[in-house]
Amino acid sequence: MKRLGVTTCLPLLFVAVMCFQYLPKLLHEILGVAWLLLTLLHLYQNRSWLKNLRHGSWGWGRLLGTVINALLVAGVLVVVLSGLGISNYLLKEVMPLAIQRSIALHQYHVSLPYALLILCGLHWGLHWQGWQKQWQKLLNLSLPPLAGRLLSWGTVAVVLVMGVWGSFMNRVGDRLLMKHIFATEATNQPGEVYALLLAGMLGLYVLAGIAIGKAARYRRP
């Protein structure tokens, strides 16, 4: 699978996995494992990044990106492995009952994805410039300058509104504090609306990552 295809599928699959309230539980578990495998494939395709960690200078932008990447990998492993621990289908017959009933594992599994949503957005935002160039090359897109600016500003406005609204509707602050939450205003919405709110939240942190990346390039000597 080509790198651009993996990079494109990762956020789409992540949003789908987070819509677990609207999916059959077995499908949610299968998608979660598929997302882990796709993440590992993404790491393998970008293994040169790991090899180059010992080389080059370390500005604050590179340091921040590396910390985000490390937290992402750790977070994905915790979320997926905790999900397998409390699995209702895939590993139910082999997983010890004490693990299946672990409140801590359950809390990690339902709360940490919102931290991952933030980290994923920042990660993709920091690499947005390269990703955008690949898409433009693939689709051969070329818009007049004014049309391009209007499209960009309109997209940013929509993402900001959806991202902030989705954050309040999902009670992201309480999620990050690991509070026990069984339902939110967001989960009471139709599945399509819930997925759009998640996409808006992801886009909000993509914008933040883009801004951080531009600031890092601006400060680079």
Backbone hydrogen bonds, N-H to C=O, Kabsch-Sander energy under -0.5 kcal/mol:
donor,donor_aa,acceptor,acceptor_aa,energy
6,V,2,K,-2.1
7,T,3,R,-2.7
8,T,4,L,-2.0
9,C,5,G,-2.3
10,L,6,V,-2.1
12,L,8,T,-1.0
13,L,9,C,-3.0
14,F,10,L,-2.2
15,V,11,P,-2.3
16,A,12,L,-1.9
17,V,13,L,-2.6
18,M,14,F,-2.0
19,C,15,V,-0.8
19,C,16,A,-0.8
22,Y,19,C,-1.7
23,L,20,F,-1.2
28,H,24,P,-2.3
29,E,25,K,-2.1
30,I,26,L,-2.3
31,L,27,L,-2.8
32,G,28,H,-2.0
33,V,29,E,-2.0
34,A,30,I,-2.4
35,W,31,L,-2.4
36,L,32,G,-1.9
37,L,33,V,-2.4
38,L,34,A,-2.4
39,T,35,W,-2.2
40,L,36,L,-2.4
41,L,37,L,-2.2
42,H,38,L,-2.2
43,L,39,T,-2.2
44,Y,40,L,-2.2
45,Q,41,L,-2.6
46,N,42,H,-1.2
47,R,44,Y,-1.5
49,W,46,N,-1.8
50,L,46,N,-0.6
51,K,47,R,-1.8
52,N,48,S,-1.6
53,L,50,L,-1.2
54,R,51,K,-0.5
55,H,52,N,-1.5
59,G,57,S,-0.7
63,L,59,G,-2.2
64,L,60,W,-2.4
65,G,61,G,-2.3
66,T,62,R,-2.3
67,V,63,L,-2.3
68,I,64,L,-2.5
69,N,65,G,-2.3
70,A,66,T,-2.4
71,L,67,V,-2.6
72,L,68,I,-2.3
73,V,69,N,-2.4
74,A,70,A,-2.3
75,G,71,L,-2.9
76,V,72,L,-2.9
77,L,73,V,-2.1
78,V,74,A,-2.3
79,V,75,G,-2.7
80,V,76,V,-2.6
81,L,77,L,-2.5
82,S,78,V,-2.4
83,G,79,V,-1.8
84,L,80,V,-2.3
85,G,81,L,-1.8
86,I,82,S,-1.5
87,S,84,L,-1.1
92,K,89,Y,-0.5
94,V,91,L,-0.8
95,M,91,L,-2.1
99,I,96,P,-0.6
100,Q,96,P,-2.0
101,R,97,L,-1.9
102,S,99,I,-1.5
106,H,102,S,-1.7
107,Q,103,I,-2.4
108,Y,104,A,-2.6
109,H,105,L,-2.3
110,V,106,H,-1.7
111,S,107,Q,-1.9
112,L,108,Y,-2.0
114,Y,111,S,-1.5
115,A,111,S,-0.7
115,A,112,L,-0.7
116,L,112,L,-2.5
117,L,113,P,-2.0
118,I,114,Y,-1.3
119,L,115,A,-2.5
120,C,116,L,-3.4
121,G,117,L,-1.9
122,L,118,I,-2.4
123,H,119,L,-2.6
124,W,120,C,-2.8
125,G,121,G,-2.3
126,L,122,L,-2.3
127,H,123,H,-1.1
128,W,125,G,-1.3
131,W,127,H,-2.0
132,Q,128,W,-3.2
133,K,129,Q,-1.8
134,Q,130,G,-1.7
135,W,131,W,-2.0
136,Q,132,Q,-2.5
137,K,133,K,-2.1
138,L,134,Q,-2.3
139,L,135,W,-2.9
140,N,136,Q,-1.4
141,L,136,Q,-1.0
148,G,144,P,-2.8
149,R,145,P,-2.3
150,L,146,L,-2.5
151,L,147,A,-2.4
152,S,148,G,-2.3
153,W,149,R,-3.0
154,G,150,L,-2.5
155,T,151,L,-2.3
156,V,152,S,-2.6
157,A,153,W,-2.3
158,V,154,G,-2.2
159,V,155,T,-2.7
160,L,156,V,-2.5
161,V,157,A,-2.2
162,M,158,V,-2.7
163,G,159,V,-3.0
164,V,160,L,-2.5
165,W,161,V,-2.4
166,G,162,M,-2.7
167,S,163,G,-1.9
168,F,164,V,-1.9
169,M,165,W,-2.6
170,N,166,G,-2.2
171,R,168,F,-0.8
172,V,167,S,-2.1
175,R,171,R,-2.1
176,L,172,V,-2.7
177,L,173,G,-1.3
178,M,175,R,-1.8
179,K,174,D,-2.3
181,I,179,K,-0.8
185,E,169,M,-0.6
186,A,169,M,-1.7
188,N,184,T,-0.8
189,Q,186,A,-1.7
194,Y,190,P,-2.4
195,A,191,G,-2.4
196,L,192,E,-1.9
197,L,193,V,-2.3
198,L,194,Y,-2.1
199,A,195,A,-2.4
200,G,196,L,-2.4
201,M,197,L,-2.2
202,L,198,L,-2.6
203,G,199,A,-2.7
204,L,200,G,-2.0
205,Y,201,M,-1.4
206,V,202,L,-1.6
207,L,203,G,-2.4
208,A,204,L,-1.5
209,G,205,Y,-2.3
210,I,206,V,-2.5
211,A,207,L,-2.4
212,I,208,A,-2.3
213,G,209,G,-2.6
214,K,210,I,-2.3
215,A,211,A,-2.1
216,A,212,I,-2.4
217,R,213,G,-2.2
218,Y,214,K,-2.2
219,R,215,A,-1.8
220,R,216,A,-0.8
